[in-house]
Amino acid sequence: MRRLLLILPILIFTFATSAVPASAKYHVAVGIGDESASIFEQANFRALHVKKVRYFIRWDAMKSSHGPRAARLVADSYVAQARKAHVRVLMHVSTNDLRHKRAHLPSTGEYRKWVGRLVRHFRARGVKEWGVWNEANHKSQPTYKNAKRAAQYFKIMRGRLCRTCTIVALDVLDQAGATRYIDRFYRALSRTYKRRATIVGIHNYSDTNRYRSRGTKSILRRARHYNRHTRFWLTETGGVVNFGRSFPCSQKRAAKAVSYMFSLVKRFRSSVKRLYAYNYFGTYPRPCQGFDAGLVNGDGSPRPGYAVFKSRARSYSR
């Protein structure tokens, strides 16, 4: 009996720790970025138990001309389907033309007017999480060489458009010059707004697909230099199936990168609080057409990366 009493606490502890669900192990919320509302109809998507999605929308979507209006209607459908599925949407403001040097850089007045209407429109539909500007330091965005303007947008979003919203103040790609862009962004903010810039988004494709961490680490360190309370969201990352000469079509290589993506999150989990894998669907009707980082094929059939994502995500929250 005495021996049993000595062993019993050990047995109880072992049972208790083994009974803890894997999803509670790491407190990093895992979501997916994709612009197709059909993800909510996919059984494979539902099987991931994802409760957060990211959607980027052109800044002028509230205008009445054909292109912006069409974008808004698509976004309306997406948000409605997400709400029906009890999935939270992070809406990220973006360019109205992804072609290099073709997009218009909105003035602060234009941002206040058109993004303000956008925020009011989608807040009424339950969207309370916003990104000021998607991938601000990439050449596809008109903010590419104007970090000061990106900072002005943040001040408008936080100070006037959505004071009670959760806001991604700055969103950057882990490319060369990212830390210099961060410097210019914060130097354009007053001390008050530096304190209010509490969430920074990172697109760390380079680290994830080259199995390294230096780009992510440098961004964390640089933003924390200006606000030590900053939290980070990996707002866009994933295993690249196909992109240019650097990443020729390979689903096997992409699956390996998806696994490493979670290893990076685990390493930086004290700072990184969300992960949005981009994206769910691969290119359609044929895979590997241009940029392709899909977890499933265009018809919804799973790729190797899907199985890796599903398995690794079990150790994280939603």
C-alpha positions as a printed NumPy array, in Angstrom:
array([[  0.   ,   0.   ,   0.   ],
       [  2.819,   2.393,   0.872],
       [  4.438,   1.71 ,  -2.492],
       [  1.148,   2.403,  -4.276],
       [  0.788,   5.701,  -2.425],
       [  4.27 ,   6.719,  -3.56 ],
       [  3.605,   5.812,  -7.185],
       [  0.081,   7.239,  -7.35 ],
       [  1.09 ,  10.948,  -7.649],
       [  3.415,  10.047, -10.528],
       [  0.62 ,   8.168, -12.293],
       [ -1.789,  11.066, -11.79 ],
       [  0.751,  13.573, -13.152],
       [  1.501,  11.367, -16.171],
       [ -2.193,  10.946, -16.949],
       [ -2.916,  14.642, -16.519],
       [ -0.13 ,  15.769, -18.828],
       [ -0.999,  13.192, -21.465],
       [ -4.637,  14.253, -21.3  ],
       [ -3.819,  17.88 , -22.165],
       [ -4.983,  18.442, -25.768],
       [ -2.197,  19.096, -28.269],
       [ -3.933,  22.277, -29.424],
       [ -3.238,  23.869, -26.029],
       [  0.508,  23.285, -26.172],
       [  1.564,  26.46 , -28.009],
       [ -0.486,  29.624, -27.645],
       [ -0.136,  30.783, -31.24 ],
       [ -3.364,  31.055, -33.219],
       [ -3.22 ,  29.357, -36.616],
       [ -5.265,  30.666, -39.537],
       [ -5.282,  30.712, -43.343],
       [ -5.195,  33.473, -45.916],
       [ -7.211,  33.027, -49.106],
       [ -9.478,  35.242, -51.194],
       [-11.9  ,  32.507, -52.284],
       [-15.164,  32.246, -50.36 ],
       [-15.473,  28.629, -51.504],
       [-12.973,  27.585, -48.81 ],
       [-15.844,  27.616, -46.322],
       [-17.634,  24.942, -48.36 ],
       [-14.612,  22.626, -48.377],
       [-14.705,  19.583, -46.104],
       [-10.9  ,  19.582, -46.029],
       [-10.901,  23.192, -44.861],
       [-13.421,  22.471, -42.113],
       [-11.303,  19.516, -40.994],
       [ -8.505,  21.97 , -40.122],
       [-10.757,  23.672, -37.523],
       [ -9.452,  27.073, -38.59 ],
       [-11.24 ,  29.973, -36.902],
       [ -9.27 ,  32.862, -38.394],
       [ -8.781,  33.882, -42.023],
       [ -7.043,  36.775, -43.721],
       [ -8.419,  38.613, -46.743],
       [ -6.84 ,  41.518, -48.576],
       [ -8.949,  44.096, -50.379],
       [ -8.15 ,  47.045, -52.636],
       [ -8.239,  50.373, -50.806],
       [-10.766,  51.9  , -53.247],
       [-13.328,  49.06 , -53.117],
       [-16.096,  51.435, -52.005],
       [-15.947,  53.404, -55.242],
       [-18.833,  52.874, -57.65 ],
       [-16.838,  52.115, -60.815],
       [-16.85 ,  48.531, -62.076],
       [-13.524,  47.206, -60.754],
       [-13.817,  48.454, -57.166],
       [-17.506,  47.578, -56.962],
       [-16.839,  44.023, -58.155],
       [-14.101,  43.652, -55.529],
       [-16.461,  44.841, -52.812],
       [-19.204,  42.403, -53.823],
       [-16.742,  39.5  , -53.754],
       [-15.555,  40.604, -50.314],
       [-19.167,  40.9  , -49.112],
       [-19.752,  37.275, -50.065],
       [-16.512,  36.17 , -48.411],
       [-17.273,  37.943, -45.131],
       [-20.847,  36.615, -45.093],
       [-19.654,  33.034, -45.627],
       [-16.967,  33.42 , -42.961],
       [-19.476,  34.748, -40.465],
       [-21.827,  31.863, -41.213],
       [-18.946,  29.457, -40.567],
       [-18.041,  31.302, -37.306],
       [-14.64 ,  32.266, -38.701],
       [-13.054,  35.644, -37.886],
       [-11.773,  37.785, -40.782],
       [ -8.638,  39.924, -40.719],
       [ -9.261,  42.439, -43.517],
       [ -6.05 ,  43.855, -44.95 ],
       [ -6.083,  47.02 , -47.063],
       [ -4.011,  46.673, -50.237],
       [ -3.199,  48.174, -53.621],
       [ -5.715,  48.559, -56.43 ],
       [ -3.147,  47.302, -58.975],
       [ -0.459,  44.733, -58.162],
       [  1.62 ,  45.628, -61.225],
       [  4.885,  47.39 , -60.38 ],
       [  4.599,  51.189, -60.621],
       [  1.041,  50.966, -61.951],
       [ -0.845,  51.482, -58.697],
       [ -1.969,  54.817, -57.311],
       [ -0.598,  55.833, -53.898],
       [ -3.597,  57.29 , -52.075],
       [ -3.217,  60.662, -50.448],
       [ -4.008,  60.826, -46.753],
       [ -7.327,  62.441, -47.693],
       [ -8.169,  59.615, -50.09 ],
       [ -7.247,  57.015, -47.494],
       [ -9.395,  58.707, -44.88 ],
       [-12.361,  58.903, -47.242],
       [-12.316,  55.564, -49.074],
       [-10.758,  53.302, -46.46 ],
       [-13.003,  54.981, -43.917],
       [-16.049,  53.933, -45.933],
       [-14.56 ,  50.461, -46.29 ],
       [-14.08 ,  50.118, -42.541],
       [-17.602,  51.316, -41.762],
       [-19.073,  48.973, -44.382],
       [-17.362,  45.843, -43.091],
       [-17.49 ,  46.713, -39.408],
       [-21.258,  46.61 , -39.8  ],
       [-20.717,  43.037, -41.064],
       [-18.643,  42.03 , -38.061],
       [-15.066,  42.728, -39.239],
       [-13.111,  44.179, -36.309],
       [ -9.549,  43.254, -37.281],
       [ -7.781,  45.375, -39.882],
       [ -4.41 ,  45.67 , -41.528],
       [ -3.407,  49.24 , -42.422],
       [ -1.585,  48.232, -45.623],
       [ -0.639,  44.837, -47.019],
       [  3.084,  44.065, -47.528],
       [  3.974,  47.744, -47.49 ],
       [  7.649,  47.335, -48.463],
       [  7.122,  45.175, -51.564],
       [  7.427,  46.661, -55.042],
       [  3.895,  45.546, -55.952],
       [  2.596,  48.117, -53.455],
       [  2.622,  51.901, -53.977],
       [  3.923,  52.302, -50.408],
       [  7.123,  50.509, -51.498],
       [  9.343,  53.602, -51.199],
       [  7.154,  55.655, -48.915],
       [  7.219,  54.321, -45.36 ],
       [  6.194,  57.774, -44.146],
       [  2.897,  57.478, -46.007],
       [  2.352,  54.005, -44.533],
       [  2.861,  55.553, -41.084],
       [  0.348,  58.286, -41.909],
       [ -2.175,  55.62 , -42.881],
       [ -1.694,  53.925, -39.513],
       [ -2.324,  57.178, -37.663],
       [ -5.533,  57.662, -39.638],
       [ -6.711,  54.082, -39.085],
       [ -5.933,  54.047, -35.365],
       [ -6.796,  57.642, -34.569],
       [ -9.9  ,  58.207, -36.683],
       [-11.286,  55.229, -38.575],
       [-11.326,  52.355, -36.119],
       [-10.218,  53.262, -32.601],
       [-11.599,  50.082, -31.024],
       [-10.377,  47.701, -33.734],
       [ -7.446,  45.308, -33.561],
       [ -4.996,  46.791, -36.07 ],
       [ -1.89 ,  45.471, -37.806],
       [  0.048,  48.737, -37.873],
       [  2.803,  47.696, -40.28 ],
       [  3.064,  44.687, -42.592],
       [  6.426,  43.839, -44.19 ],
       [  8.062,  41.175, -46.323],
       [ 11.335,  39.679, -45.06 ],
       [ 13.338,  40.97 , -47.999],
       [ 16.518,  43.034, -48.167],
       [ 15.976,  46.484, -46.678],
       [ 13.064,  45.462, -44.437],
       [ 14.692,  46.864, -41.294],
       [ 15.412,  50.196, -43.007],
       [ 11.751,  50.4  , -43.98 ],
       [ 10.784,  49.717, -40.361],
       [ 13.103,  52.519, -39.228],
       [ 11.506,  55.013, -41.614],
       [  8.023,  53.939, -40.579],
       [  8.586,  54.421, -36.847],
       [ 10.53 ,  57.653, -37.264],
       [  7.435,  59.102, -38.937],
       [  5.342,  58.345, -35.833],
       [  5.018,  60.41 , -32.692],
       [  5.836,  58.797, -29.361],
       [  2.112,  58.252, -28.747],
       [  1.589,  56.363, -31.989],
       [  4.736,  54.319, -31.531],
       [  3.146,  53.02 , -28.345],
       [ -0.09 ,  52.338, -30.194],
       [  1.623,  50.355, -32.943],
       [  1.375,  47.112, -30.998],
       [  0.988,  44.586, -33.842],
       [  3.403,  44.142, -36.756],
       [  2.709,  41.698, -39.581],
       [  5.467,  39.679, -41.229],
       [  5.527,  37.858, -44.564],
       [  8.485,  35.553, -44.047],
       [  8.463,  33.452, -47.207],
       [ 12.227,  33.744, -47.58 ],
       [ 12.951,  32.281, -44.161],
       [ 10.257,  29.62 , -44.386],
       [ 11.294,  28.333, -47.792],
       [ 15.045,  28.598, -47.247],
       [ 14.89 ,  26.982, -43.805],
       [ 16.445,  29.892, -41.946],
       [ 15.365,  32.514, -39.411],
       [ 17.5  ,  35.622, -39.869],
       [ 14.9  ,  37.723, -41.706],
       [ 12.202,  37.044, -39.132],
       [ 14.614,  37.63 , -36.257],
       [ 15.832,  40.96 , -37.644],
       [ 12.266,  42.246, -38.089],
       [ 11.315,  41.21 , -34.553],
       [ 14.374,  42.9  , -33.123],
       [ 13.985,  46.112, -35.129],
       [ 10.317,  46.679, -34.354],
       [ 10.899,  45.891, -30.684],
       [ 13.582,  48.589, -30.679],
       [ 10.796,  51.152, -31.074],
       [  8.123,  49.431, -28.991],
       [  9.191,  46.615, -26.703],
       [  5.563,  45.545, -26.252],
       [  5.072,  44.768, -29.944],
       [  3.386,  41.49 , -30.844],
       [  3.898,  39.884, -34.224],
       [  1.601,  38.073, -36.589],
       [  2.891,  36.057, -39.524],
       [  0.173,  37.519, -41.708],
       [  1.37 ,  35.705, -44.823],
       [  3.71 ,  32.761, -45.11 ],
       [  3.736,  29.205, -46.392],
       [  5.416,  26.55 , -48.457],
       [  5.947,  27.812, -51.991],
       [  5.062,  25.161, -54.575],
       [  6.117,  27.289, -57.528],
       [  7.603,  30.74 , -57.997],
       [ 10.097,  31.731, -60.676],
       [ 13.465,  30.062, -61.035],
       [ 14.166,  29.963, -57.316],
       [ 11.273,  27.626, -56.586],
       [ 10.429,  25.344, -59.523],
       [  7.259,  23.301, -59.131],
       [  7.571,  20.839, -56.236],
       [  4.819,  19.897, -53.822],
       [  7.247,  17.783, -51.8  ],
       [  9.587,  20.734, -51.213],
       [  6.63 ,  22.944, -50.292],
       [  5.439,  20.411, -47.712],
       [  8.882,  20.467, -46.107],
       [  8.677,  24.269, -45.94 ],
       [  5.218,  24.064, -44.31 ],
       [  6.734,  21.893, -41.592],
       [  9.594,  24.357, -41.111],
       [  7.046,  27.203, -40.94 ],
       [  5.706,  25.658, -37.744],
       [  9.237,  25.153, -36.423],
       [  9.835,  28.894, -36.849],
       [  6.602,  29.697, -35.04 ],
       [  7.573,  27.391, -32.196],
       [ 10.979,  29.077, -31.938],
       [  9.535,  32.596, -31.811],
       [  6.3  ,  31.769, -29.976],
       [  7.028,  34.271, -27.189],
       [  6.772,  37.065, -29.792],
       [  4.668,  35.623, -32.639],
       [  1.029,  35.251, -31.66 ],
       [ -0.655,  34.4  , -34.971],
       [  0.142,  32.537, -38.152],
       [ -1.811,  32.867, -41.405],
       [ -0.654,  30.327, -43.98 ],
       [ -1.092,  31.559, -47.543],
       [ -2.883,  30.154, -49.28 ],
       [ -5.458,  27.381, -49.249],
       [ -6.067,  26.843, -52.977],
       [ -3.309,  26.325, -55.516],
       [ -3.529,  27.802, -59.003],
       [ -6.455,  26.651, -61.148],
       [ -7.109,  24.957, -63.547],
       [ -3.451,  23.951, -63.714],
       [ -1.035,  23.925, -60.762],
       [  2.274,  25.767, -60.762],
       [  1.166,  28.717, -62.856],
       [  3.089,  31.689, -61.524],
       [  3.013,  32.015, -57.742],
       [  1.523,  28.888, -56.169],
       [  1.613,  28.14 , -52.434],
       [ -1.668,  26.249, -52.09 ],
       [ -2.25 ,  23.568, -49.485],
       [ -4.732,  21.917, -51.845],
       [ -5.176,  21.786, -55.593],
       [ -7.65 ,  24.023, -57.373],
       [-10.282,  21.278, -57.188],
       [ -9.848,  20.964, -53.424],
       [ -7.881,  17.719, -53.419],
       [ -5.148,  17.786, -50.763],
       [ -1.47 ,  18.186, -51.497],
       [  1.332,  16.854, -49.268],
       [  1.539,  20.256, -47.584],
       [ -2.07 ,  19.924, -46.417],
       [ -1.333,  16.784, -44.414],
       [  1.719,  18.436, -42.842],
       [ -0.277,  21.558, -41.977],
       [ -3.1  ,  19.533, -40.446],
       [ -0.725,  17.44 , -38.362],
       [  1.484,  20.29 , -37.108],
       [ -1.427,  22.683, -36.468],
       [ -2.83 ,  20.322, -33.835],
       [ -0.183,  21.6  , -31.429],
       [ -1.384,  25.199, -31.749],
       [ -4.488,  27.139, -30.782],
       [ -7.097,  28.489, -33.178]])
